[in-house]
């Protein structure tokens, strides 16, 4: 069994900063200050969580953050990643455009129409992506390339010269 987790002994300056933090407008800072001050009084994480109405892991996270960052843990960090992950490699844009200009039958597929699923499958088979992409990811990559993507439609045509008129009358 692990020993209980407590905050290290606080300096006078740290304790004063935490006391001022109890009047913070930011809820994150307020909660962190409460957790750290309760821990400095010798309370265990489960006791602090029960007193403050939060999860035990929240208390543990605050204590670990203080041990690692000091008073810097009182500021909430951004939740967005520093470098956004792109699922589609931009250096493969022209490869994708060239792929869609050829028939899927040329690649041994049983259809002559591209679907987003089929394009994602072929891109993965070609080794352009580490895993098979979702339809939405591929659609966004195509949109960035300026390629409009619509579902394939099968058009009915007739040799009858009056077909268009008859069709309009039937659907009206």
BAKOL-177711 format. One record per atom (N, C-alpha, C): y negated, z, x negated; residue in one letter; residue number from 1; atom name. Coordinates in nm, 3 decimals. Atoms other than C-alpha are relative to their C-alpha. Layout:
REM residues N
((Y Z X) "a" NUM "CA")
...
REM end
This chain:
REM residues 172
((0.117 0.000 -0.084) "x" 1 "N")
((0.000 0.000 0.000) "x" 1 "CA")
((-0.124 0.000 -0.088) "x" 1 "C")
((0.123 0.008 0.078) "x" 2 "N")
((-0.343 -0.092 -0.130) "x" 2 "CA")
((-0.088 0.122 0.024) "x" 2 "C")
((0.093 -0.112 -0.023) "x" 3 "N")
((-0.596 0.183 -0.185) "x" 3 "CA")
((-0.116 -0.046 0.088) "x" 3 "C")
((0.111 0.038 -0.087) "x" 4 "N")
((-0.887 0.193 0.062) "x" 4 "CA")
((-0.114 -0.062 -0.081) "x" 4 "C")
((0.110 0.073 0.065) "x" 5 "N")
((-1.182 -0.030 -0.018) "x" 5 "CA")
((-0.132 0.071 0.029) "x" 5 "C")
((0.131 -0.063 -0.013) "x" 6 "N")
((-1.516 0.138 -0.083) "x" 6 "CA")
((-0.101 -0.077 -0.084) "x" 6 "C")
((0.106 0.059 0.080) "x" 7 "N")
((-1.849 0.017 -0.214) "x" 7 "CA")
((-0.018 0.086 -0.125) "x" 7 "C")
((0.025 -0.077 0.122) "x" 8 "N")
((-1.935 0.121 -0.569) "x" 8 "CA")
((-0.118 0.094 0.023) "x" 8 "C")
((0.114 -0.090 -0.019) "x" 9 "N")
((-2.187 0.406 -0.609) "x" 9 "CA")
((-0.132 -0.078 -0.007) "x" 9 "C")
((0.127 0.073 -0.009) "x" 10 "N")
((-2.534 0.284 -0.513) "x" 10 "CA")
((-0.106 0.065 -0.087) "x" 10 "C")
((0.116 -0.052 0.071) "x" 11 "N")
((-2.842 0.317 -0.728) "x" 11 "CA")
((-0.107 0.037 0.103) "x" 11 "C")
((0.107 -0.041 -0.091) "x" 12 "N")
((-3.157 0.465 -0.578) "x" 12 "CA")
((-0.074 -0.122 0.055) "x" 12 "C")
((0.070 0.122 -0.044) "x" 13 "N")
((-3.321 0.121 -0.564) "x" 13 "CA")
((0.084 -0.076 0.102) "x" 13 "C")
((-0.088 0.070 -0.094) "x" 14 "N")
((-3.018 -0.033 -0.393) "x" 14 "CA")
((0.003 0.073 0.135) "x" 14 "C")
((-0.004 -0.078 -0.125) "x" 15 "N")
((-3.003 0.250 -0.139) "x" 15 "CA")
((-0.131 -0.019 0.078) "x" 15 "C")
((0.129 0.020 -0.067) "x" 16 "N")
((-3.376 0.207 -0.064) "x" 16 "CA")
((-0.006 -0.139 0.064) "x" 16 "C")
((-0.001 0.136 -0.054) "x" 17 "N")
((-3.330 -0.169 -0.016) "x" 17 "CA")
((0.089 -0.007 0.124) "x" 17 "C")
((-0.090 0.000 -0.114) "x" 18 "N")
((-3.038 -0.111 0.218) "x" 18 "CA")
((-0.062 0.075 0.119) "x" 18 "C")
((0.068 -0.073 -0.107) "x" 19 "N")
((-3.241 0.146 0.416) "x" 19 "CA")
((-0.106 -0.087 0.066) "x" 19 "C")
((0.100 0.093 -0.055) "x" 20 "N")
((-3.522 -0.111 0.454) "x" 20 "CA")
((0.069 -0.111 0.081) "x" 20 "C")
((-0.075 0.105 -0.070) "x" 21 "N")
((-3.261 -0.366 0.562) "x" 21 "CA")
((0.044 0.041 0.140) "x" 21 "C")
((-0.036 -0.046 -0.135) "x" 22 "N")
((-3.178 -0.151 0.864) "x" 22 "CA")
((-0.108 -0.037 0.102) "x" 22 "C")
((0.108 0.042 -0.089) "x" 23 "N")
((-3.512 -0.266 1.008) "x" 23 "CA")
((-0.019 -0.152 -0.003) "x" 23 "C")
((0.012 0.146 0.013) "x" 24 "N")
((-3.449 -0.636 0.935) "x" 24 "CA")
((0.013 -0.066 0.137) "x" 24 "C")
((-0.010 0.078 -0.124) "x" 25 "N")
((-3.498 -0.889 1.212) "x" 25 "CA")
((0.127 -0.083 0.004) "x" 25 "C")
((-0.120 0.082 0.011) "x" 26 "N")
((-3.199 -1.086 1.088) "x" 26 "CA")
((0.124 0.086 0.024) "x" 26 "C")
((-0.119 -0.078 -0.035) "x" 27 "N")
((-2.874 -0.958 1.243) "x" 27 "CA")
((0.100 0.005 -0.115) "x" 27 "C")
((-0.095 0.004 0.112) "x" 28 "N")
((-2.669 -1.066 0.941) "x" 28 "CA")
((-0.035 0.107 -0.103) "x" 28 "C")
((0.046 -0.097 0.099) "x" 29 "N")
((-2.878 -0.857 0.701) "x" 29 "CA")
((0.018 0.142 0.052) "x" 29 "C")
((-0.014 -0.132 -0.061) "x" 30 "N")
((-2.882 -0.561 0.939) "x" 30 "CA")
((0.145 0.046 -0.005) "x" 30 "C")
((-0.142 -0.038 -0.003) "x" 31 "N")
((-2.501 -0.564 0.977) "x" 31 "CA")
((0.051 0.029 -0.141) "x" 31 "C")
((-0.046 -0.024 0.138) "x" 32 "N")
((-2.443 -0.594 0.602) "x" 32 "CA")
((-0.052 0.133 -0.052) "x" 32 "C")
((0.057 -0.128 0.045) "x" 33 "N")
((-2.677 -0.301 0.534) "x" 33 "CA")
((0.073 0.117 0.064) "x" 33 "C")
((-0.073 -0.106 -0.069) "x" 34 "N")
((-2.501 -0.089 0.795) "x" 34 "CA")
((0.138 0.021 -0.063) "x" 34 "C")
((-0.134 -0.008 0.059) "x" 35 "N")
((-2.160 -0.169 0.647) "x" 35 "CA")
((-0.006 0.067 -0.136) "x" 35 "C")
((0.007 -0.053 0.136) "x" 36 "N")
((-2.266 -0.093 0.291) "x" 36 "CA")
((-0.040 0.148 0.000) "x" 36 "C")
((0.041 -0.141 -0.005) "x" 37 "N")
((-2.438 0.235 0.381) "x" 37 "CA")
((0.113 0.088 0.054) "x" 37 "C")
((-0.115 -0.077 -0.051) "x" 38 "N")
((-2.138 0.353 0.587) "x" 38 "CA")
((0.106 0.015 -0.109) "x" 38 "C")
((-0.101 -0.006 0.106) "x" 39 "N")
((-1.908 0.268 0.297) "x" 39 "CA")
((-0.045 0.095 -0.111) "x" 39 "C")
((0.052 -0.091 0.103) "x" 40 "N")
((-2.134 0.456 0.055) "x" 40 "CA")
((0.016 0.146 0.042) "x" 40 "C")
((-0.023 -0.136 -0.051) "x" 41 "N")
((-2.085 0.763 0.278) "x" 41 "CA")
((0.148 0.038 -0.003) "x" 41 "C")
((-0.142 -0.030 0.015) "x" 42 "N")
((-1.709 0.737 0.217) "x" 42 "CA")
((0.087 -0.041 0.116) "x" 42 "C")
((-0.082 0.045 -0.114) "x" 43 "N")
((-1.592 0.573 0.538) "x" 43 "CA")
((0.086 -0.118 -0.040) "x" 43 "C")
((-0.092 0.110 0.026) "x" 44 "N")
((-1.296 0.337 0.530) "x" 44 "CA")
((-0.041 -0.121 0.083) "x" 44 "C")
((0.036 0.121 -0.075) "x" 45 "N")
((-1.327 -0.026 0.649) "x" 45 "CA")
((0.037 0.006 0.148) "x" 45 "C")
((-0.040 -0.008 -0.141) "x" 46 "N")
((-1.135 0.042 0.973) "x" 46 "CA")
((-0.094 0.093 0.078) "x" 46 "C")
((0.093 -0.092 -0.066) "x" 47 "N")
((-1.365 0.337 1.055) "x" 47 "CA")
((-0.137 -0.065 0.019) "x" 47 "C")
((0.130 0.069 -0.009) "x" 48 "N")
((-1.676 0.130 0.982) "x" 48 "CA")
((0.006 -0.106 0.109) "x" 48 "C")
((-0.015 0.106 -0.101) "x" 49 "N")
((-1.547 -0.157 1.196) "x" 49 "CA")
((-0.003 0.059 0.140) "x" 49 "C")
((-0.001 -0.064 -0.131) "x" 50 "N")
((-1.482 0.078 1.487) "x" 50 "CA")
((-0.139 0.051 0.037) "x" 50 "C")
((0.133 -0.055 -0.028) "x" 51 "N")
((-1.825 0.239 1.455) "x" 51 "CA")
((-0.101 -0.110 0.030) "x" 51 "C")
((0.099 0.108 -0.016) "x" 52 "N")
((-2.013 -0.091 1.434) "x" 52 "CA")
((0.043 -0.106 0.102) "x" 52 "C")
((-0.046 0.098 -0.099) "x" 53 "N")
((-1.801 -0.287 1.681) "x" 53 "CA")
((0.023 -0.138 -0.059) "x" 53 "C")
((-0.031 0.129 0.063) "x" 54 "N")
((-1.695 -0.559 1.440) "x" 54 "CA")
((0.143 0.004 -0.053) "x" 54 "C")
((-0.135 0.008 0.053) "x" 55 "N")
((-1.375 -0.670 1.273) "x" 55 "CA")
((0.013 0.066 -0.136) "x" 55 "C")
((-0.025 -0.061 0.130) "x" 56 "N")
((-1.217 -0.496 0.977) "x" 56 "CA")
((-0.021 -0.101 -0.112) "x" 56 "C")
((0.018 0.102 0.103) "x" 57 "N")
((-1.218 -0.825 0.786) "x" 57 "CA")
((-0.147 -0.026 -0.026) "x" 57 "C")
((0.144 0.015 0.020) "x" 58 "N")
((-1.594 -0.853 0.841) "x" 58 "CA")
((-0.051 0.106 -0.096) "x" 58 "C")
((0.039 -0.110 0.088) "x" 59 "N")
((-1.636 -0.515 0.673) "x" 59 "CA")
((0.050 -0.028 -0.141) "x" 59 "C")
((-0.056 0.029 0.133) "x" 60 "N")
((-1.406 -0.614 0.387) "x" 60 "CA")
((-0.077 -0.114 -0.069) "x" 60 "C")
((0.078 0.110 0.057) "x" 61 "N")
((-1.596 -0.941 0.340) "x" 61 "CA")
((-0.133 0.048 -0.054) "x" 61 "C")
((0.129 -0.053 0.045) "x" 62 "N")
((-1.924 -0.750 0.314) "x" 62 "CA")
((0.016 0.081 -0.128) "x" 62 "C")
((-0.023 -0.082 0.119) "x" 63 "N")
((-1.781 -0.507 0.060) "x" 63 "CA")
((0.034 -0.086 -0.122) "x" 63 "C")
((-0.033 0.090 0.111) "x" 64 "N")
((-1.633 -0.785 -0.153) "x" 64 "CA")
((-0.124 -0.078 -0.045) "x" 64 "C")
((0.121 0.075 0.034) "x" 65 "N")
((-1.958 -0.981 -0.135) "x" 65 "CA")
((-0.096 0.087 -0.080) "x" 65 "C")
((0.089 -0.090 0.074) "x" 66 "N")
((-2.158 -0.677 -0.252) "x" 66 "CA")
((0.053 0.022 -0.141) "x" 66 "C")
((-0.059 -0.020 0.133) "x" 67 "N")
((-1.915 -0.620 -0.540) "x" 67 "CA")
((-0.022 -0.123 -0.088) "x" 67 "C")
((0.013 0.124 0.076) "x" 68 "N")
((-1.951 -0.984 -0.643) "x" 68 "CA")
((-0.146 -0.038 -0.025) "x" 68 "C")
((0.137 0.050 0.008) "x" 69 "N")
((-2.320 -1.057 -0.573) "x" 69 "CA")
((-0.108 0.107 -0.008) "x" 69 "C")
((0.102 -0.104 -0.007) "x" 70 "N")
((-2.495 -0.723 -0.546) "x" 70 "CA")
((-0.082 -0.015 0.127) "x" 70 "C")
((0.087 0.008 -0.118) "x" 71 "N")
((-2.793 -0.720 -0.311) "x" 71 "CA")
((-0.020 -0.143 0.049) "x" 71 "C")
((0.008 0.139 -0.042) "x" 72 "N")
((-2.780 -1.101 -0.297) "x" 72 "CA")
((0.088 -0.029 0.121) "x" 72 "C")
((-0.089 0.020 -0.114) "x" 73 "N")
((-2.508 -1.061 -0.034) "x" 73 "CA")
((-0.070 0.027 0.133) "x" 73 "C")
((0.072 -0.030 -0.124) "x" 74 "N")
((-2.773 -0.954 0.220) "x" 74 "CA")
((-0.059 -0.125 0.064) "x" 74 "C")
((0.051 0.127 -0.055) "x" 75 "N")
((-2.889 -1.314 0.265) "x" 75 "CA")
((0.119 -0.085 0.041) "x" 75 "C")
((-0.109 0.083 -0.050) "x" 76 "N")
((-2.669 -1.536 0.476) "x" 76 "CA")
((-0.001 -0.135 -0.072) "x" 76 "C")
((-0.013 0.128 0.070) "x" 77 "N")
((-2.540 -1.843 0.294) "x" 77 "CA")
((0.011 -0.113 0.101) "x" 77 "C")
((-0.016 0.113 -0.093) "x" 78 "N")
((-2.557 -2.190 0.450) "x" 78 "CA")
((0.148 -0.029 0.023) "x" 78 "C")
((-0.140 0.028 -0.033) "x" 79 "N")
((-2.237 -2.287 0.627) "x" 79 "CA")
((0.037 -0.146 -0.023) "x" 79 "C")
((-0.031 0.141 0.025) "x" 80 "N")
((-2.267 -2.658 0.554) "x" 80 "CA")
((0.043 -0.018 -0.144) "x" 80 "C")
((-0.043 0.021 0.138) "x" 81 "N")
((-2.093 -2.790 0.245) "x" 81 "CA")
((-0.113 -0.056 -0.086) "x" 81 "C")
((0.105 0.049 0.091) "x" 82 "N")
((-2.308 -2.861 -0.060) "x" 82 "CA")
((0.006 -0.152 -0.014) "x" 82 "C")
((-0.019 0.144 0.011) "x" 83 "N")
((-2.165 -3.208 -0.102) "x" 83 "CA")
((0.088 -0.043 0.116) "x" 83 "C")
((-0.082 0.037 -0.116) "x" 84 "N")
((-2.048 -3.365 0.223) "x" 84 "CA")
((0.120 -0.084 -0.042) "x" 84 "C")
((-0.124 0.073 0.029) "x" 85 "N")
((-1.693 -3.493 0.212) "x" 85 "CA")
((0.000 -0.128 0.083) "x" 85 "C")
((-0.011 0.126 -0.075) "x" 86 "N")
((-1.658 -3.856 0.305) "x" 86 "CA")
((0.146 -0.042 -0.002) "x" 86 "C")
((-0.140 0.037 -0.011) "x" 87 "N")
((-1.321 -3.961 0.432) "x" 87 "CA")
((0.023 -0.143 -0.045) "x" 87 "C")
((-0.014 0.139 0.041) "x" 88 "N")
((-1.383 -4.330 0.370) "x" 88 "CA")
((-0.076 -0.021 -0.130) "x" 88 "C")
((0.069 0.024 0.128) "x" 89 "N")
((-1.460 -4.421 0.005) "x" 89 "CA")
((-0.095 -0.119 0.011) "x" 89 "C")
((0.101 0.105 -0.016) "x" 90 "N")
((-1.782 -4.624 0.000) "x" 90 "CA")
((0.025 -0.119 -0.092) "x" 90 "C")
((-0.028 0.113 0.090) "x" 91 "N")
((-1.659 -4.834 -0.292) "x" 91 "CA")
((0.104 -0.094 0.059) "x" 91 "C")
((-0.098 0.085 -0.066) "x" 92 "N")
((-1.396 -4.977 -0.055) "x" 92 "CA")
((-0.058 -0.072 0.121) "x" 92 "C")
((0.062 0.064 -0.117) "x" 93 "N")
((-1.647 -5.107 0.203) "x" 93 "CA")
((0.030 -0.149 0.008) "x" 93 "C")
((-0.021 0.145 -0.002) "x" 94 "N")
((-1.614 -5.470 0.104) "x" 94 "CA")
((0.147 -0.034 0.015) "x" 94 "C")
((-0.144 0.021 -0.020) "x" 95 "N")
((-1.235 -5.439 0.087) "x" 95 "CA")
((0.035 0.008 0.149) "x" 95 "C")
((-0.025 -0.014 -0.143) "x" 96 "N")
((-1.237 -5.320 0.448) "x" 96 "CA")
((-0.052 -0.121 0.077) "x" 96 "C")
((0.056 0.118 -0.067) "x" 97 "N")
((-1.462 -5.606 0.554) "x" 97 "CA")
((0.091 -0.121 -0.023) "x" 97 "C")
((-0.089 0.113 0.030) "x" 98 "N")
((-1.234 -5.858 0.379) "x" 98 "CA")
((0.134 0.015 0.074) "x" 98 "C")
((-0.126 -0.023 -0.070) "x" 99 "N")
((-0.927 -5.697 0.534) "x" 99 "CA")
((-0.009 -0.044 0.145) "x" 99 "C")
((0.014 0.031 -0.142) "x" 100 "N")
((-1.060 -5.739 0.887) "x" 100 "CA")
((-0.024 -0.149 0.025) "x" 100 "C")
((0.019 0.144 -0.016) "x" 101 "N")
((-1.136 -6.107 0.822) "x" 101 "CA")
((0.129 -0.078 -0.016) "x" 101 "C")
((-0.128 0.070 0.006) "x" 102 "N")
((-0.770 -6.185 0.776) "x" 102 "CA")
((0.089 0.051 0.114) "x" 102 "C")
((-0.089 -0.034 -0.111) "x" 103 "N")
((-0.493 -6.177 1.031) "x" 103 "CA")
((0.095 0.112 -0.041) "x" 103 "C")
((-0.099 -0.103 0.032) "x" 104 "N")
((-0.270 -5.869 1.049) "x" 104 "CA")
((0.138 -0.059 -0.028) "x" 104 "C")
((-0.130 0.065 0.026) "x" 105 "N")
((0.024 -6.112 1.051) "x" 105 "CA")
((0.016 -0.036 -0.148) "x" 105 "C")
((-0.006 0.032 0.143) "x" 106 "N")
((-0.066 -6.207 0.693) "x" 106 "CA")
((0.049 0.120 -0.081) "x" 106 "C")
((-0.045 -0.122 0.068) "x" 107 "N")
((0.015 -5.846 0.601) "x" 107 "CA")
((0.135 0.048 0.054) "x" 107 "C")
((-0.132 -0.033 -0.052) "x" 108 "N")
((0.347 -5.850 0.786) "x" 108 "CA")
((-0.002 0.085 0.125) "x" 108 "C")
((0.010 -0.078 -0.124) "x" 109 "N")
((0.225 -5.683 1.105) "x" 109 "CA")
((0.039 -0.088 0.118) "x" 109 "C")
((-0.051 0.080 -0.111) "x" 110 "N")
((0.371 -5.793 1.441) "x" 110 "CA")
((-0.107 -0.047 0.100) "x" 110 "C")
((0.106 0.038 -0.093) "x" 111 "N")
((0.034 -5.856 1.607) "x" 111 "CA")
((-0.106 -0.082 -0.070) "x" 111 "C")
((0.107 0.080 0.060) "x" 112 "N")
((-0.259 -6.088 1.555) "x" 112 "CA")
((-0.136 0.063 0.023) "x" 112 "C")
((0.126 -0.068 -0.028) "x" 113 "N")
((-0.525 -5.843 1.675) "x" 113 "CA")
((-0.009 0.131 -0.076) "x" 113 "C")
((0.021 -0.127 0.069) "x" 114 "N")
((-0.672 -5.560 1.470) "x" 114 "CA")
((-0.034 0.109 0.101) "x" 114 "C")
((0.041 -0.121 -0.071) "x" 115 "N")
((-0.689 -5.216 1.624) "x" 115 "CA")
((-0.045 0.099 -0.105) "x" 115 "C")
((0.043 -0.100 0.097) "x" 116 "N")
((-0.850 -4.916 1.462) "x" 116 "CA")
((0.118 0.072 -0.062) "x" 116 "C")
((-0.120 -0.066 0.053) "x" 117 "N")
((-0.509 -4.751 1.428) "x" 117 "CA")
((0.069 -0.088 -0.105) "x" 117 "C")
((-0.065 0.091 0.093) "x" 118 "N")
((-0.364 -5.059 1.261) "x" 118 "CA")
((-0.079 -0.014 -0.129) "x" 118 "C")
((0.083 0.009 0.121) "x" 119 "N")
((-0.659 -5.089 1.022) "x" 119 "CA")
((0.014 0.127 -0.083) "x" 119 "C")
((-0.017 -0.125 0.073) "x" 120 "N")
((-0.624 -4.721 0.931) "x" 120 "CA")
((0.134 0.004 -0.071) "x" 120 "C")
((-0.135 0.002 0.060) "x" 121 "N")
((-0.252 -4.769 0.869) "x" 121 "CA")
((0.003 -0.090 -0.122) "x" 121 "C")
((-0.001 0.095 0.112) "x" 122 "N")
((-0.307 -5.073 0.645) "x" 122 "CA")
((-0.082 0.055 -0.117) "x" 122 "C")
((0.081 -0.058 0.107) "x" 123 "N")
((-0.583 -4.896 0.450) "x" 123 "CA")
((0.078 0.106 -0.076) "x" 123 "C")
((-0.082 -0.101 0.066) "x" 124 "N")
((-0.346 -4.610 0.380) "x" 124 "CA")
((0.113 -0.065 -0.081) "x" 124 "C")
((-0.108 0.069 0.071) "x" 125 "N")
((-0.064 -4.847 0.286) "x" 125 "CA")
((-0.051 -0.066 -0.128) "x" 125 "C")
((0.059 0.065 0.117) "x" 126 "N")
((-0.298 -5.027 0.044) "x" 126 "CA")
((-0.038 0.103 -0.107) "x" 126 "C")
((0.035 -0.105 0.096) "x" 127 "N")
((-0.371 -4.691 -0.122) "x" 127 "CA")
((-0.150 0.025 -0.009) "x" 127 "C")
((0.145 -0.018 0.002) "x" 128 "N")
((-0.740 -4.696 -0.034) "x" 128 "CA")
((-0.040 0.140 0.045) "x" 128 "C")
((0.026 -0.136 -0.047) "x" 129 "N")
((-0.722 -4.356 0.137) "x" 129 "CA")
((0.122 0.086 -0.028) "x" 129 "C")
((-0.115 -0.087 0.032) "x" 130 "N")
((-0.505 -4.055 0.048) "x" 130 "CA")
((0.087 0.031 0.121) "x" 130 "C")
((-0.076 -0.022 -0.123) "x" 131 "N")
((-0.398 -4.012 0.411) "x" 131 "CA")
((-0.052 -0.095 0.106) "x" 131 "C")
((0.039 0.091 -0.107) "x" 132 "N")
((-0.416 -4.208 0.732) "x" 132 "CA")
((-0.122 0.055 0.073) "x" 132 "C")
((0.125 -0.042 -0.062) "x" 133 "N")
((-0.767 -4.191 0.876) "x" 133 "CA")
((0.010 -0.003 0.152) "x" 133 "C")
((0.005 0.003 -0.145) "x" 134 "N")
((-0.850 -4.123 1.237) "x" 134 "CA")
((-0.077 -0.124 0.045) "x" 134 "C")
((0.073 0.115 -0.054) "x" 135 "N")
((-0.985 -4.395 1.464) "x" 135 "CA")
((-0.150 0.021 -0.013) "x" 135 "C")
((0.144 -0.028 0.003) "x" 136 "N")
((-1.324 -4.224 1.476) "x" 136 "CA")
((-0.057 -0.016 -0.141) "x" 136 "C")
((0.047 0.013 0.138) "x" 137 "N")
((-1.356 -4.210 1.097) "x" 137 "CA")
((-0.013 -0.147 -0.037) "x" 137 "C")
((0.005 0.143 0.031) "x" 138 "N")
((-1.275 -4.578 1.065) "x" 138 "CA")
((-0.109 -0.069 0.081) "x" 138 "C")
((0.105 0.059 -0.082) "x" 139 "N")
((-1.508 -4.666 1.353) "x" 139 "CA")
((-0.138 0.027 -0.061) "x" 139 "C")
((0.128 -0.033 0.062) "x" 140 "N")
((-1.794 -4.484 1.178) "x" 140 "CA")
((-0.022 -0.079 -0.129) "x" 140 "C")
((0.012 0.081 0.122) "x" 141 "N")
((-1.721 -4.664 0.851) "x" 141 "CA")
((-0.039 -0.143 0.035) "x" 141 "C")
((0.033 0.136 -0.044) "x" 142 "N")
((-1.733 -4.997 1.035) "x" 142 "CA")
((-0.142 -0.008 0.052) "x" 142 "C")
((0.137 -0.002 -0.052) "x" 143 "N")
((-2.055 -4.900 1.209) "x" 143 "CA")
((-0.099 0.000 -0.115) "x" 143 "C")
((0.087 -0.003 0.118) "x" 144 "N")
((-2.211 -4.819 0.871) "x" 144 "CA")
((-0.006 -0.138 -0.067) "x" 144 "C")
((-0.004 0.135 0.057) "x" 145 "N")
((-2.104 -5.167 0.756) "x" 145 "CA")
((-0.071 -0.101 0.088) "x" 145 "C")
((0.064 0.093 -0.093) "x" 146 "N")
((-2.274 -5.321 1.058) "x" 146 "CA")
((0.099 -0.084 0.077) "x" 146 "C")
((-0.104 0.073 -0.072) "x" 147 "N")
((-1.947 -5.435 1.209) "x" 147 "CA")
((0.015 0.065 0.137) "x" 147 "C")
((-0.019 -0.053 -0.135) "x" 148 "N")
((-1.939 -5.393 1.586) "x" 148 "CA")
((0.147 0.000 0.034) "x" 148 "C")
((-0.142 -0.009 -0.031) "x" 149 "N")
((-1.603 -5.278 1.712) "x" 149 "CA")
((0.015 0.026 0.148) "x" 149 "C")
((-0.031 -0.017 -0.141) "x" 150 "N")
((-1.488 -5.326 2.065) "x" 150 "CA")
((0.149 -0.020 0.018) "x" 150 "C")
((-0.141 0.016 -0.031) "x" 151 "N")
((-1.148 -5.304 2.217) "x" 151 "CA")
((0.030 -0.147 0.028) "x" 151 "C")
((-0.038 0.139 -0.024) "x" 152 "N")
((-0.966 -5.637 2.225) "x" 152 "CA")
((0.016 -0.023 0.149) "x" 152 "C")
((-0.010 0.035 -0.142) "x" 153 "N")
((-0.991 -5.806 2.563) "x" 153 "CA")
((0.075 -0.131 0.012) "x" 153 "C")
((-0.072 0.124 -0.026) "x" 154 "N")
((-0.762 -6.068 2.698) "x" 154 "CA")
((-0.073 -0.073 0.112) "x" 154 "C")
((0.078 0.075 -0.096) "x" 155 "N")
((-0.960 -6.334 2.880) "x" 155 "CA")
((0.091 -0.098 0.073) "x" 155 "C")
((-0.073 0.097 -0.079) "x" 156 "N")
((-0.811 -6.531 3.162) "x" 156 "CA")
((-0.087 -0.123 0.017) "x" 156 "C")
((0.073 0.126 -0.018) "x" 157 "N")
((-0.916 -6.892 3.168) "x" 157 "CA")
((0.086 -0.093 0.084) "x" 157 "C")
((-0.070 0.093 -0.086) "x" 158 "N")
((-0.826 -7.170 3.403) "x" 158 "CA")
((-0.056 -0.140 -0.023) "x" 158 "C")
((0.052 0.137 0.012) "x" 159 "N")
((-0.851 -7.548 3.378) "x" 159 "CA")
((-0.079 -0.044 0.123) "x" 159 "C")
((0.070 0.035 -0.124) "x" 160 "N")
((-0.998 -7.548 3.729) "x" 160 "CA")
((-0.152 0.001 -0.025) "x" 160 "C")
((0.145 0.003 0.025) "x" 161 "N")
((-1.365 -7.660 3.706) "x" 161 "CA")
((-0.077 0.097 0.090) "x" 161 "C")
((0.067 -0.093 -0.092) "x" 162 "N")
((-1.452 -7.428 3.998) "x" 162 "CA")
((0.041 0.146 -0.026) "x" 162 "C")
((-0.055 -0.132 0.028) "x" 163 "N")
((-1.289 -7.123 3.832) "x" 163 "CA")
((-0.109 0.108 -0.003) "x" 163 "C")
((0.106 -0.101 0.012) "x" 164 "N")
((-1.613 -6.940 3.747) "x" 164 "CA")
((-0.058 0.036 0.136) "x" 164 "C")
((0.055 -0.027 -0.133) "x" 165 "N")
((-1.748 -6.979 4.101) "x" 165 "CA")
((0.098 0.080 0.084) "x" 165 "C")
((-0.102 -0.070 -0.077) "x" 166 "N")
((-1.421 -6.869 4.257) "x" 166 "CA")
((0.017 0.144 -0.047) "x" 166 "C")
((-0.016 -0.134 0.056) "x" 167 "N")
((-1.395 -6.570 4.025) "x" 167 "CA")
((-0.115 0.090 0.044) "x" 167 "C")
((0.115 -0.079 -0.042) "x" 168 "N")
((-1.747 -6.455 4.107) "x" 168 "CA")
((0.008 0.036 0.148) "x" 168 "C")
((-0.014 -0.028 -0.143) "x" 169 "N")
((-1.677 -6.485 4.480) "x" 169 "CA")
((0.106 0.106 0.025) "x" 169 "C")
((-0.110 -0.093 -0.019) "x" 170 "N")
((-1.353 -6.287 4.445) "x" 170 "CA")
((-0.038 0.142 -0.043) "x" 170 "C")
((0.036 -0.132 0.050) "x" 171 "N")
((-1.509 -6.001 4.248) "x" 171 "CA")
((-0.124 0.056 0.069) "x" 171 "C")
((0.123 -0.050 -0.068) "x" 172 "N")
((-1.826 -5.975 4.461) "x" 172 "CA")
((0.032 0.072 0.126) "x" 172 "C")
REM end
